[in-house]
Amino acid sequence: MAGLEGKTAIVTGASSGIGAATASALAREGARVAGGARRVDQLQTEIRLELDVTDQTSCERFVDAVTTADASGGLDILVNNAGLGLGRDPFWESTEQDEETVLETDVHGLIRMTRLCLPHIRDGGHIVNLGSIAGRQAYENAAVYVASKFAVRGFTYALREDLLGRPIRLTTVDPGLVESNFSRVRFRGDEEKAKGPYEGVDPLRPEDIAECILFALTRPLHVNIDELVVKALAQSSPVRIARN
């Protein structure tokens, strides 16, 4: 197994949910974790920095600060976790602003952070992109979010081809129903609507996904876990769920 002791890791969107759980898991295994989020006060990582992945200057400042803090200027792990969905409405009811927010965060932000971090990733490094089962099977009233996650999967596949022959591993993790702040953001703070997706089912927890990420990161260096698709036992597709 590849150990994480002494490695430097970046986790985007690390203030809550999967990001916070992943940052905690990496730190537990000895990694030095730099967490980035807009809500800096909620970060629990060793290095806590403001990061808005939709803003190029913010991303550049973040990556520069993290790599400068490392004596060698290097980086070992990048977890592109920052992402969101907005609304569950038919596409014709979406707005330009919501579309841009989702695409800038889920797609452009992930690509931007990857491009900025790649020059600093040392041999034996690893990039983990958080996708979704929405990027594998479309469902109704989520067109832009679905498109964003299909884009993440396509980008990951293409980057794997570009990295072939280089000692950098790449994994995409596609979770299903995870009980987190995601639903609260999607329904714009409406607590009743946010609870709906988790009613009558035992969903995944952020820690479940963090452990899957940790599994991929700690395989022997000649092993690349290309993809992990993780669903609650009661879920077979984005919208087909056996509820009590």
C-alpha positions in Angstrom: 0.0 0.0 0.0 1.1 3.6 -0.7 1.2 5.5 2.6 0.1 9.1 3.0 2.5 10.1 5.7 4.2 13.4 4.9 2.3 14.0 1.7 0.7 17.3 0.8 -2.9 17.2 -0.3 -5.4 19.8 -1.5 -9.1 19.3 -1.0 -11.5 21.8 -2.6 -14.9 22.4 -1.1 -13.5 21.1 2.2 -15.7 23.1 4.6 -18.5 20.4 4.7 -19.8 17.1 3.4 -17.6 14.9 1.3 -14.8 17.5 1.2 -14.6 17.8 5.0 -14.8 14.1 5.5 -12.1 13.5 2.9 -9.8 16.1 4.4 -10.3 14.5 7.9 -9.5 11.0 6.5 -6.3 12.2 4.7 -5.1 14.0 7.8 -5.8 10.9 9.9 -3.4 8.9 7.6 -0.6 11.5 8.0 -1.2 13.8 5.1 -0.7 17.5 5.4 -4.1 18.8 4.1 -4.7 22.2 2.6 -8.5 22.8 2.6 -10.0 25.4 0.3 -13.5 26.8 0.6 -15.4 30.1 0.5 -16.4 29.5 4.2 -12.9 29.6 5.7 -14.2 29.7 9.2 -15.7 26.2 8.7 -12.5 24.6 7.6 -10.9 22.1 10.0 -7.7 21.4 8.0 -4.0 22.1 8.9 -3.9 24.7 6.1 -7.1 26.8 5.8 -7.4 29.1 2.9 -10.2 30.9 1.0 -10.9 29.4 -2.3 -13.6 30.1 -4.9 -13.0 27.7 -7.8 -15.1 29.9 -10.1 -12.6 32.7 -9.8 -9.2 32.3 -11.6 -7.4 34.8 -9.3 -8.6 33.0 -6.2 -7.5 29.6 -7.6 -4.0 31.0 -8.5 -3.6 32.6 -5.1 -4.6 29.4 -3.4 -2.3 27.0 -5.3 0.6 29.5 -4.9 0.1 29.7 -1.2 -0.1 25.9 -0.7 2.9 25.1 -2.9 5.0 27.9 -1.4 4.3 26.5 2.1 5.9 23.2 1.0 9.7 23.3 1.2 10.0 21.6 -2.3 7.1 23.6 -3.8 5.4 20.2 -4.6 2.0 18.6 -4.2 1.0 15.0 -3.9 -2.8 14.8 -3.9 -5.5 16.9 -5.5 -9.1 16.1 -4.6 -11.4 18.1 -6.8 -14.5 18.0 -4.6 -16.1 21.5 -4.9 -19.4 21.2 -6.7 -23.1 21.9 -6.5 -26.5 21.6 -8.1 -29.2 24.2 -8.2 -32.9 23.4 -8.4 -35.0 20.4 -9.6 -37.0 22.1 -12.3 -37.5 21.4 -16.1 -34.7 22.9 -18.1 -36.9 25.7 -19.6 -37.4 27.1 -16.1 -33.6 27.4 -15.5 -31.8 30.8 -15.5 -28.6 31.9 -17.1 -27.2 32.8 -13.7 -27.9 29.3 -12.2 -26.5 27.6 -15.3 -23.3 29.6 -15.1 -22.9 29.0 -11.4 -23.2 25.2 -11.8 -20.9 25.0 -14.9 -18.3 27.4 -13.5 -18.2 25.4 -10.2 -18.5 21.8 -11.3 -16.7 21.9 -14.7 -14.5 25.0 -15.1 -13.5 25.1 -11.5 -12.4 21.5 -11.6 -10.5 21.9 -14.8 -8.9 25.2 -13.6 -7.6 23.7 -10.4 -6.3 20.6 -12.2 -4.4 22.8 -14.7 -2.9 25.0 -12.0 -1.9 22.0 -9.7 -0.5 19.7 -12.4 2.9 21.4 -12.7 3.4 20.9 -9.0 2.3 17.3 -8.6 5.3 15.1 -7.8 5.9 11.7 -9.3 3.6 9.2 -7.5 1.0 11.9 -7.2 -2.8 11.4 -7.5 -5.7 13.4 -8.7 -9.2 12.5 -7.6 -12.3 14.1 -9.3 -15.6 13.9 -7.6 -18.3 13.2 -10.2 -21.8 11.7 -9.6 -23.9 8.9 -10.9 -25.8 11.8 -12.6 -22.8 11.8 -15.0 -23.6 8.2 -16.0 -27.4 8.2 -16.2 -29.5 11.3 -16.9 -32.7 12.0 -15.0 -35.5 14.5 -15.2 -35.4 18.1 -14.0 -31.6 18.3 -13.6 -30.3 18.9 -17.1 -27.5 21.3 -16.3 -26.2 19.4 -13.3 -26.3 16.2 -15.3 -24.4 17.9 -18.1 -21.8 19.1 -15.7 -21.1 15.7 -14.3 -21.0 14.1 -17.8 -18.4 16.7 -18.5 -16.4 15.8 -15.4 -16.3 12.1 -16.5 -15.3 13.0 -20.0 -12.6 15.3 -18.9 -11.3 12.6 -16.5 -11.2 10.1 -19.3 -9.3 12.4 -21.6 -6.9 13.5 -18.9 -6.1 9.8 -18.2 -5.0 9.5 -21.8 -2.8 12.7 -21.5 -1.2 11.4 -18.3 -0.5 7.9 -19.7 3.2 7.2 -19.2 3.6 9.8 -16.4 3.7 8.6 -12.8 0.5 10.4 -11.8 -2.6 8.4 -10.9 -6.1 9.6 -11.7 -9.5 8.5 -10.3 -13.0 9.6 -10.7 -15.4 8.8 -7.8 -19.1 8.9 -8.7 -21.4 8.8 -5.6 -25.1 8.3 -5.5 -27.4 9.6 -2.7 -25.2 11.1 0.0 -26.7 12.9 2.9 -24.9 16.2 3.1 -25.2 20.0 2.6 -25.6 19.3 -1.2 -29.4 19.0 -1.0 -29.7 22.1 1.2 -27.8 24.1 -1.4 -29.8 22.6 -4.3 -33.0 23.6 -2.8 -31.7 27.1 -1.8 -31.9 26.6 1.9 -35.5 25.1 2.0 -35.0 22.6 4.8 -38.2 20.7 4.1 -37.3 20.1 0.5 -33.7 19.4 1.4 -34.9 16.5 3.6 -37.0 14.9 0.9 -34.3 12.9 -1.0 -33.3 11.2 2.2 -36.7 10.2 3.6 -37.4 6.5 3.9 -33.9 5.4 2.9 -30.5 4.8 4.5 -28.3 7.1 2.4 -24.6 7.2 2.0 -22.7 9.4 4.5 -19.8 11.7 3.5 -17.5 9.4 5.4 -18.4 6.5 3.2 -17.1 8.3 0.1 -14.0 9.5 2.0 -13.1 5.9 2.7 -13.5 5.1 -0.9 -11.2 7.9 -1.9 -8.7 6.8 0.7 -8.8 3.3 -0.7 -7.9 4.6 -4.2 -5.1 6.8 -2.9 -3.5 4.0 -0.9 -3.2 1.3 -3.5 0.3 0.2 -4.6 1.8 2.8 -7.0 1.4 0.5 -10.0 -2.3 0.3 -9.5 -4.7 3.0 -10.8 -8.3 2.8 -9.7 -9.9 4.5 -12.7 -13.4 4.7 -11.5 -15.4 4.1 -8.3 -19.2 4.2 -8.5 -20.8 4.2 -5.0 -24.5 4.0 -4.3 -26.6 3.3 -1.2 -27.8 -0.3 -1.2 -31.4 1.0 -1.7 -30.5 2.9 -4.8 -30.1 1.5 -8.3 -30.2 4.7 -10.4 -30.3 8.4 -9.7 -34.0 8.4 -9.1 -34.9 4.7 -8.5 -34.8 4.2 -4.8 -36.5 1.6 -2.6 -38.0 3.7 0.3 -39.5 2.3 3.4 
